[in-house]
């Protein structure tokens, strides 16, 4: 009888401990989500205030250098690129909702299919942009060279914002996040140029 009682008590203690760990894990995830929202808000405010005016001026100057035909084509391609970004965001949100309901193997297959679909659509866009990018290469180089110092300053500022944020939330174990990139002018130069060309002039949602 005593042995049975000990087993029952041990099981109860294990269940209580497991529930407490689950609760702590949920609290941690909730805190992380709030922390990430805070970072996104800070970066968006900084980008809108410090970066966007210069990028918008560069974009206007770039568009003015294009032929009427190239600008008309780009207007269509930019609308397609924006639609694709929205589709990617919606698909990822839908996938996230499904992931919370289980079925990991099926979700991995869906994620792979979506990545292939989005990648193929983006490649088709890029192929149509390449001739325009080639014809306007000199102007692109001129704009980026003229603003190279600012771009480096922006990259350093973005790193500092993310670094300070990490320091403020070091108890949440946020991991090594890529903090060297920012919309339109971060990362690989060729991809940055493509993002810049395909930008429609509105403030990015992310």
C-alpha positions as CSV (number, residue, x, y, z in Angstrom):
1,X,0.0,0.0,0.0
2,X,2.8,2.4,0.9
3,X,4.6,1.6,-2.4
4,X,1.4,2.4,-4.4
5,X,1.0,5.6,-2.5
6,X,4.6,6.6,-3.3
7,X,4.1,5.8,-7.0
8,X,0.9,8.0,-7.0
9,X,2.6,10.8,-5.2
10,X,5.6,10.6,-7.6
11,X,3.3,10.7,-10.6
12,X,1.4,13.7,-9.2
13,X,4.7,15.5,-8.5
14,X,5.9,14.8,-12.1
15,X,2.7,16.0,-13.6
16,X,2.8,19.2,-11.5
17,X,6.4,19.8,-12.5
18,X,5.6,19.1,-16.2
19,X,2.7,21.6,-16.1
20,X,4.9,24.2,-14.4
21,X,7.6,23.7,-17.1
22,X,5.0,24.0,-19.9
23,X,3.7,27.2,-18.3
24,X,7.2,28.7,-18.0
25,X,7.8,27.7,-21.6
26,X,4.6,29.4,-22.8
27,X,5.5,32.5,-20.7
28,X,8.9,32.6,-22.3
29,X,7.5,32.3,-25.9
30,X,5.0,35.1,-25.1
31,X,7.8,37.3,-23.8
32,X,9.9,36.6,-26.9
33,X,7.0,37.5,-29.2
34,X,6.5,40.8,-27.4
35,X,10.2,41.5,-27.6
36,X,10.4,40.8,-31.3
37,X,7.4,43.1,-31.9
38,X,9.2,45.8,-29.9
39,X,12.3,45.4,-32.1
40,X,10.3,45.5,-35.3
41,X,8.6,48.7,-34.2
42,X,11.9,50.3,-33.3
43,X,13.5,49.3,-36.6
44,X,10.5,50.5,-38.6
45,X,10.5,53.9,-36.8
46,X,14.2,54.3,-37.4
47,X,14.0,53.2,-41.0
48,X,11.1,55.5,-41.8
49,X,12.8,58.5,-40.1
50,X,16.5,58.0,-41.1
51,X,16.6,55.9,-44.2
52,X,13.4,56.2,-46.2
53,X,13.8,59.9,-47.3
54,X,17.2,59.2,-48.9
55,X,16.1,55.9,-50.5
56,X,13.0,57.6,-51.9
57,X,15.1,60.4,-53.4
58,X,17.5,57.8,-55.0
59,X,14.5,55.9,-56.3
60,X,12.9,59.0,-57.9
61,X,16.3,59.9,-59.5
62,X,16.6,56.3,-60.8
63,X,13.1,56.3,-62.3
64,X,13.8,59.6,-64.0
65,X,16.8,58.1,-65.8
66,X,14.8,55.3,-67.4
67,X,13.1,55.3,-70.8
68,X,9.4,55.6,-70.9
69,X,9.1,51.9,-72.0
70,X,11.3,50.6,-69.2
71,X,9.5,52.6,-66.6
72,X,6.1,51.3,-67.8
73,X,7.4,47.7,-67.7
74,X,8.8,48.3,-64.2
75,X,5.5,49.7,-63.0
76,X,3.9,46.3,-63.9
77,X,6.7,44.3,-62.5
78,X,6.7,46.2,-59.2
79,X,3.0,45.5,-58.8
80,X,3.7,41.8,-59.4
81,X,6.6,41.9,-56.9
82,X,4.4,43.5,-54.2
83,X,1.6,40.9,-54.8
84,X,4.2,38.1,-54.5
85,X,5.4,39.5,-51.2
86,X,1.9,39.6,-49.9
87,X,1.3,36.1,-51.1
88,X,4.4,34.9,-49.3
89,X,3.3,36.6,-46.1
90,X,-0.2,35.1,-46.3
91,X,1.1,31.6,-47.0
92,X,3.5,31.8,-44.1
93,X,0.8,32.9,-41.7
94,X,-1.5,30.1,-42.9
95,X,1.3,27.6,-42.5
96,X,2.0,28.9,-39.0
97,X,-1.6,28.4,-38.0
98,X,-1.6,24.9,-39.4
99,X,1.7,24.1,-37.6
100,X,0.1,25.0,-34.2
101,X,-2.5,22.2,-34.9
102,X,0.1,19.6,-35.6
103,X,1.1,17.4,-38.5
104,X,4.8,18.2,-38.8
105,X,5.6,15.9,-41.7
106,X,2.7,17.2,-43.9
107,X,3.7,20.8,-43.0
108,X,7.3,20.2,-44.0
109,X,6.1,19.1,-47.4
110,X,3.8,22.1,-47.7
111,X,6.6,24.4,-46.7
112,X,8.9,22.9,-49.4
113,X,6.2,23.3,-52.0
114,X,5.6,26.9,-51.1
115,X,9.3,27.7,-51.2
116,X,9.5,26.2,-54.6
117,X,6.5,28.1,-55.8
118,X,7.6,31.4,-54.5
119,X,11.2,30.9,-55.7
120,X,10.0,30.1,-59.2
121,X,7.7,33.1,-59.4
122,X,10.5,35.4,-58.1
123,X,12.9,34.0,-60.7
124,X,10.5,34.8,-63.5
125,X,10.3,38.4,-62.2
126,X,14.0,38.6,-62.0
127,X,14.5,37.4,-65.6
128,X,12.1,40.2,-66.8
129,X,14.0,42.8,-64.7
130,X,17.5,41.8,-65.8
131,X,17.4,43.7,-69.2
132,X,16.3,46.9,-67.5
133,X,18.9,46.5,-64.8
134,X,21.6,45.9,-67.4
135,X,20.6,49.1,-69.3
136,X,20.5,51.2,-66.2
137,X,23.6,49.7,-64.5
138,X,25.6,52.9,-64.8
139,X,22.9,54.9,-63.0
140,X,22.5,52.3,-60.3
141,X,26.3,52.2,-59.7
142,X,26.3,56.0,-59.6
143,X,23.5,56.2,-57.0
144,X,25.0,53.5,-54.8
145,X,28.5,54.9,-54.9
146,X,27.2,58.4,-54.1
147,X,25.4,57.0,-51.0
148,X,27.9,54.3,-49.9
149,X,28.9,56.1,-46.7
150,X,25.3,56.6,-45.7
151,X,24.5,52.9,-46.4
152,X,27.4,51.9,-44.2
153,X,26.2,54.2,-41.5
154,X,22.7,52.8,-41.7
155,X,24.1,49.2,-41.5
156,X,26.0,50.2,-38.3
157,X,23.0,51.9,-36.8
158,X,20.8,48.8,-37.5
159,X,23.4,46.6,-35.8
160,X,23.4,48.9,-32.8
161,X,19.6,48.9,-32.5
162,X,19.5,45.1,-32.6
163,X,22.6,44.8,-30.3
164,X,21.0,47.1,-27.7
165,X,17.8,45.2,-28.0
166,X,19.6,41.9,-27.4
167,X,21.3,43.4,-24.3
168,X,17.9,44.5,-22.9
169,X,16.5,41.0,-23.4
170,X,19.4,38.7,-22.7
171,X,17.3,36.7,-20.4
172,X,15.1,35.5,-23.3
173,X,17.9,33.7,-25.2
174,X,17.0,35.3,-28.5
175,X,19.9,33.6,-30.4
176,X,22.1,35.1,-33.1
177,X,19.8,37.1,-35.3
178,X,21.1,38.6,-38.6
179,X,21.2,42.3,-37.8
180,X,23.3,43.4,-40.7
181,X,20.5,43.8,-43.2
182,X,17.7,46.3,-43.7
183,X,15.0,46.8,-46.4
184,X,16.2,47.6,-50.0
185,X,19.9,48.3,-49.3
186,X,21.1,45.4,-47.1
187,X,22.9,42.1,-47.8
188,X,24.2,41.0,-51.2
189,X,24.7,43.9,-53.7
190,X,22.9,42.3,-56.6
191,X,19.9,41.3,-54.5
192,X,19.9,44.8,-53.0
193,X,19.9,46.3,-56.5
194,X,17.0,44.0,-57.5
195,X,15.0,44.9,-54.4
196,X,15.7,48.6,-55.1
197,X,14.6,48.3,-58.8
198,X,11.4,46.3,-57.9
199,X,10.4,48.6,-55.0
200,X,7.2,50.5,-55.7
201,X,8.0,53.4,-53.5
202,X,5.8,52.5,-50.5
203,X,7.1,51.8,-47.0
204,X,7.9,48.1,-46.7
205,X,5.6,46.3,-44.2
206,X,8.5,44.4,-42.7
